[in-house]
């Protein structure tokens, strides 16, 4: 298992957890116009469900994000979301193995992938949703999230290089 990859995901999940700790239940659930009516909880649920589907797919050999189970309770209950974030972080250290990725987009298709590749995808997908969460948090609260919240590590490195003498 690629320990650097799992550490990056764990750190990202910790950032989301810290954000959740700073929000009220009402803020977590509130529909936000700036997010096209979605809530922060909806984005958190979406991220969590992709990791849940990857874990299920690891066991079956077939990852099918389109067919994931949507659990509205995660979207409504911060405490449940926090529990899921901790659970996901605790189960990342599996050995890499070949998987199939199935999609129902267009006519549907299946491609070969592997566990570590899907972890990378989930990390990037999570960071993308964190950028949206950051917009929602700014519209909703005075909470100051870290500058790196919702920013890809490659973008952080690029920005740092631009500032270097």
N, C-alpha and C positions, 0 to 999 in steps of 0.2 A: 504494500500500500504506500502511496505517495504521501508521506507525512506532512510535507510542506503544503500540499493541496488541502488536506483535512484541517490543518491549522488555520489556513485562510478562510475556509468555510466556517469553522468554529468561531473565529473572530468576527466574521460577518453576522452570524446568528446572535452572538453576544451583543453586537451593536443594536440589532433589532430588539432584543430583549430589554436593553437599557432604555430604548425609546418607549417600549410598552410600559415599563415601570414608571415612566414620567407622565404617562397619559392617564386620564380618568377613563372609566368604562364608557361614559357617554361620548367622550372625544374619540375613543377607539371605534365606536359604532356609527358615528354621525356620517350621514351622506354629505359629500362635499361637492359643490358645483365645480370647483377647480379640478376635480378628479372625475369629471363627467358623471357625477352622482355616486361614484364609488366611495367607500369608506376606507380609512386606514386598515381596519379589520379585514376588509375584502382583499386588499393587497397582501396582507400578512397571510391570510388563509390561502391565497393562490400560491404563494411561495412555499408554504408548508406542504400543501398538497402535491407539489411537484417532487419534493423530497420523499414523501410517503409513497408516491407512485414509483419512484426509482427504487426504493427499498422493496416494494412488492415485485417489481420487475426483476430485481436481482434474484429473488427466490424462484420466479417462474421462468426467467430467461427472456421475457418479453416486456419491454417498457412501453406503455401506451398512455402518454400524458393526456391525450384527448379523452380517454375513457376513465380518467381518475374520478373518484367519488368526491363530490362537493359536499363539505360538511359545514353547514351554516353556523353550527355552534362555535367553531373556531373563529369565525368572523364576528361573532357576538360576544364572546367571553375571552377577555384578555388573559385570565388565569389559565384557561385551556391552551391558548396559543403559546404562552410561556412554557407550559408543560411539554408541548410538542417540540418547541425549539430545543429544549434540553434533551429530549428523547432522540431527536435527529442527530444532534452533536455527539451523542453517546454511541451511535450506530454507524458512523462514517467509516470506521477503520477496516472495512472488508477487503479481502484480496481482490485484485483486478481480475475480471473475467469477461469473456465475449458475451454480449447480449444482442438482442434484436430490438430495434426501435420501430414501433408501428404507429402509423398516423392515419387518420381518416380524412385528412385534407385532400381536396380534389377527389380523385378516384380511390385514394388510400394506397399506401405502399408500406413496405417493410425494408429496412436497411440494417446492415451489421454495424454494431457499435461496441463499446465496452464500458465497464463500470466507471473507470476513471474519466473517460471522455464525457460521460453523462454527469459526473460530479462537476467537471469544468463548466459544462453547459448550465447546470443548476446554479453554480456560483455566479456566472455572468447574468443569468436570468434574475437572480436575487438582487444583484447590484442595480440592475435596471429598475426593478420595482422599488428598491430603496430610494432611487432618485425621485420617483413619483411620490413615495411616502413623504419625502422631505418637503416637496411642494405642498402636500396636504398639511403637514405639521406647521409649516410657516403660515398657511392660511388660517389655521385653527388656534394656534397657541403662540406664546412668546418663547417656547422651548428652543434652545440653541443646540442643534445637533452638530457633531463633529464635522469639520470641513470635508473630511474623507467619506462621510456617509453618502452612499449612493454614487460614488465615483469609482470607476474601474481602476485597478492598480496600475495598468499601463498608462492611463491618463495622469495619475498622480506622479508616476516616474517622469513622464514627458514634461509636466509642469515644473517639476523640480529641476530637470535638466535645463529648461529655459531660463531659470533664475540663477543657475550656476555661473560663476565668473569665467 
